Amino acid sequence: MPTASSANRSAANKAIENGDLMRGARNCVNGYCAIQRDERVLLWLDRNDTVDPTVVNALVTAIDETGAPLSVLRTKAPIFRYGQRLSPVEEAAISNANVLMHVFDLENAASVDNADIYRCMWEHELRVTSVIATTPRIMNSDWAHYPPELHYYMWIKSARLLCDTEAHLTDDLGTDLHMKLFPWPKGDPLSSSWASVDKKAKVHRPAGTWEFFPGGTIALCPKAVEGTLVFELLEGFAGYLSEPIRLTIKDHWVTKVEGGTEAKWLKERMRRYNNGSYFCEFAWGINPRSPLQEGLKVKAPDSLLFRRAGSFHCAVGLWPGMGVPSPFHWDGGGLKPTLTLGKKTVIDRGYFTMLDDPDVRELASKYGNPEEFLSYES
């Protein structure tokens, strides 16, 4: 009699044979991870088994198709947001890889917020992809099928707006935040130190880079920040908060936290960790195909909702390599901000204005009807 585990494997293999997940898995492996045949790939899984096995099997199949040597590591992963350290076994496996892909529970997907992972990227010439398409529904979505060339074009074009400028973030909930941003080098909109796209639309990512798949966020540590910030969404809580959290920020530090139960929860954790009240991150989403309703169901808005075009999120605690040291990193945000960089309106009440850019629409038309790629997924 077949066991439950063998039945699950059989169902997973059948799904792969039918090609249900392979388009998204191949887009991840070939497009966004840009895995080459001569690279050593490590696929890191958590022992809690919260990720659908059909997704894992599809990724393994896609990696095998590249011819790259693959190792699989399954451990009880550290909780990155709380500064937990890599074990010697984990670090040894990571140090032997050129490419790390990890597929964890969505609430633990942001390994980039951990100092150990960030250090490994530089010490071991490693690039990292956190796969947040952990269910067949997401791996089969338009978001997971998004053309890498279009994604990186919007990403780099957005990053070029960061030219030592003033940023102003507002929304109808009371956010009124002023920031000074560090400059991003000017240059080719299809090439940066983070990624480049060649004439054949193939992505190249150097060592020392970290990405979500599916992706869609511009994130940075501001040079200066002052004002009022209101969260309607918070990592660790599914859907909209029972009461928005209002933060007062002076010279990078959160000086007041107001709101209901969730505000008290966040305030307690900020007090618990060294430098937990330091404003370390500002980010906005650029991909309109990130599914809204799916994102509202999970306790990890940082993984799904905050990739959505026109959203914003901010964080307190650690930004590796900048700001102040802290073991803690926690995100909150909202879906309908207005963001101006200098005199340019980047987001207008939740609408990402680059979606109307003629150059973006022309590139999208290369892959079909631009509306299929530049309209919002509900």
N, C-alpha and C positions, 0 to 999 in steps of 0.2 A: 504494500500500500504506500503510495507517495506521501511524503511528509508535507507539512504546510510550507516549509522553506523551499522544498523542491518544486512545489506547485507555484510559489511566487517566482522562482527562477524561470520556470517554464513560461509563465505569463509574460515576464520581462523579455525573454528571448523572442517570444511570438510577436510582441509589440515592435521589437527592433527589426525582425524579419519583414514585418509589414511596412517598415519605413516611417512609423508614426512619429518617432522622435529624432530621426537621423538628420533632418534638415537643420534643426536647431543645434544639435550636438556638433555637426560638421561646421556650422557657422561659428560656434564657440571655439573649436579646436583650430580650424584653418584660418578663420577670419580674424577673430579678436585675440586669441592666444598666439596666432602666427607660428605654430609649432613646425620646426624643420626636422628633417629626417635624422640629422646627426646630433640632435639635442636629447639630453636625458630628462625625462618627464617624471615627476612625482605627483600621483593623485592621492590626496590626503582626505580620509573619511573619518567621521566621528563614530565611535562605538554605539552612540545612542540610537542609530538606525532611524532617524527621523526623515531622511531623504528617500524618496521613492526609488526602489531598486531598478526600475526601468530607465530612469534618468542616468544612474551610475553606469549601467550596462551600455547604454547608448554612447556615453562619453568614452568608455573603454574601447568600444568598437571604432569610434572616430579617431582616437589616438592611434590605435593599432593600424588603421588605414594609412597613416602618415609614414609608417616604418620606424618611427622614433622608439627607442627603448623605454619601456614603461615600468615603473615600480609603484606599488600600492601600499600606502601606510594607513593603518586603522588604529587609532588611539582614542583615549578620552581627552579630547582637545582642551587646551587651557581656555578659560573665559577671557577673551582679549580685552574687553572693555574695563575689566577690573585689574588689569596689569599682571595677570598670571603668567608665569615664565614657561618657556619651552622646556621639555624634558631633554636629557642627553640623547635619548633615542630619536626624538623628533628633530633635534638640531642636527644630528648626524645624517639623517635621511635628507633633510633640506639642503645641507651643505654639499651633498653629492649630486644635486639636480641643477639643471639650467632653467627649467620651467617648473613652477609649483602651481598646480590647480587644486584648490580645496573646495569640498562640497559639504558644508555644515548646515546645522539648523540656522534659519535666517537671523535669529537673534544673536548669533555668534559669527556672522559672516564677515564683519568688518575687521579683519586681522590687521589691516594697515594702521589701526589705532593702537597697536601694541609695539612697544619699543624693540622687543626681541625680533619680531618679523621685519621691522624696518631696518634693523641692523643687519640681518641676514641678507636682505636684498643687495646691500652694498658690499658686505664682506665676501659674499660667495657669488657675485655676479649673477644674480637671480632675478627673474621677473615672475610676478605672481598674478594669478587670476582667481578671484573668488566667484564661484558659480552660484548665483542666486536663483537660477531656474531649477529649483529643487523638486518640482512637480511636473508631470506631463503637460498640465494645462499651461504653465509658463513656458516650458521648453517648446511647446507647439505654437506659441503666441506670435503675433506680428513683431513683438518686441524682440524675441529671441531670433527671429528671422531677419532683423533689420540689417540693411547693407552696411558692412564695416566702413566702406569708403564714405558713405553719407554721414554715419555717426561721427567719424573722426574729423570730417570736414567741419561739421557744426561745432565739435568740441574745440578744435584748434582755432577756428574763427572766433569763437566765444572767448577763448583764452587771450587772443590778441587785443581784446577790449581792455585788458588789465594793464594800462599804461601809466602807472603811478598816479591814478586818478582818485577822485572822491566818489564814494558810493553812498546812495541813500535808499534805504529799505523802509517801506510803509505798508500798512494794510488797514482794513476796516475794523480790525480788532484792537487797534491802538499801537501797533508797532511803529516806531519812529527812530530808526537807527542810522547813525552816520559813521562811515568807515573810510579810512585811508588805505588804499590797496598798493601792494608792491607791484612793480612793473613786470610784464611778460615780454620777452624779447620779440621784436618785430621780425617778419620774414614770410616765407612761403606758407600759405594757408593749408597746405597739405603736408607740411613737415614741421616737426618740433623735436625737442629733446625727449619728449614723452612717447611720440609715435610718428610715423610717416607713412604715406601711401604712394606707391610707385605708379608708373604710367599704365600698368596692367591691373590697377586697383587692388594690389596686394598690400596688406598692412605689414609694417616692420616695427617691432617693439624692442628697444634695447634693454639690457639688464638694469636693475634698479627701478623698474616701473611696476605699478600695482593697479589692477583694474577689477571692477565688477563685470560679470556677464550675466544677463544683459546690462549694458552700461547706460550712462546718461547724466553725469554730474560734473560741474566745474566747482572745485573745492580749493580753499586757500585759507591761510592764516593772515588776517589783516594786520597792517602796520599799526593802526590805531582804531579804536572803536568806542563810541559813547552813545547813550540814549536808552530807549525803551524797546524791549523785544517781547513779543507775545507768541507763545506756542499754543496751537490748537491740537497738535499731535506730539506724542512723546514715545521714544523707544521704550519697549517693555509693556506698552498698552495698545490694545487693538482699537482702531477707530478713533473718533473724535473724543477728546477729553471731556469729562463731566463739567469742568470749568477751565477756561483757558488759564495758562500760567503766564504771569507778567513778571519779567525780569528787568531790573534797573541796572544799567552797566555804566561804570565810570572808569576810564583809562584801562580798559581790558578786563576789569574785575566786576563780577556780579555782586552788587551791594545790597540788593533786596530781592526776595522771591515772594510773590503774592499769588493767591489762588486757593483752590480747594485741596482735596485729598492728594491728588497727583503732585501738586506744588509742594506739599509737605514731604512727600516721598522723595522728590528730587532734592529739596533743600537738605534733608537728612543725609543723603549720599554725598552731596557736595561738601558737607561738613566733615564727613567720615574720612575722606581722602585728601592727602596733601595736595594743595593747589587745585582742588576740585572746583573752585568757583572762578577759575581763569577762563575768559572767553577765548577759545582757541581756533574756532573754525566758522567760516561762512561759506555757503555753497548754494548753487541753484541747479535745477534740473533742466535737461535739454531734450529728452526723448518723449514725444507725444504719445507713443504707443505703449508706455507703461500702464497697465490696466488699473484703473481707479478702484473699482469694486473689489478686485482681488487683493489690492494693497490694504484696503480698509479692514479686511478680515484678520490680518495677522498682527502680532505684537512687535513687528519689526518694520515700522515705517521708513527707517533709515535704509533698508535694503530695497524695498519696492516703491513706496510712494515718493520718496525723495529723489528718485531718478526721473520722475515725471516732469515733462517740460512745463516751466512756469511755477514750479514749487520752489520753496527755499527750505534750507535747514541750517542750524547753527549748533555748535557744541561747546561744552565746557570741559576743562581738564587738559589732556595731553594732545599736542600736535607734534609728532616726532621731528626733531631737528630744529624746531622753532619754539618761541614762547618760553614756558617754564616746564620743568620736569613734573610729572604726575603719573601715578599708576591708573588713573581714572579717565574715561572718555564717555560722554553721554550726549545724545542728540535729541533735538526737538525742532519742530518747524511748522509750516503752514502751506496751504495750497493756492491762495489767491493774493500774493503780494504784488506790489509795484516796486520795481527796482530800476534805478537810474544810475548809470556810470557816466560821470561828467554830465553832459547834456543829452546823452542817448538813453532812451527808454528801452531797456532790455526785456523787462517783463511788465505787462500792463494788466493789473488785476488778475493775475494768474495766466495770462496769455503770453507765451514766449514769442516775441516779435520777429525773431530770426526765421520763423516758419514762413514768413512772407517775403524773405529776402530773395530777389530774382536769381542770384547765383545758386542758392540752396535749392530752389525749385527746379532750376535747370539741371542740376546734378541728380536730383530725385527722379526727374523724367527719364534719365538713363535706365532706370530700373522698372519703369511702368508709369502709371498714373500718379503724379506727385501727391494727390490727395490721400492715396493709400499709405503714404509714409509720413505726411506732414499734418494730418488731421488727428484729433484727439481720440484715443481709445477710452470708452466709458467703463 
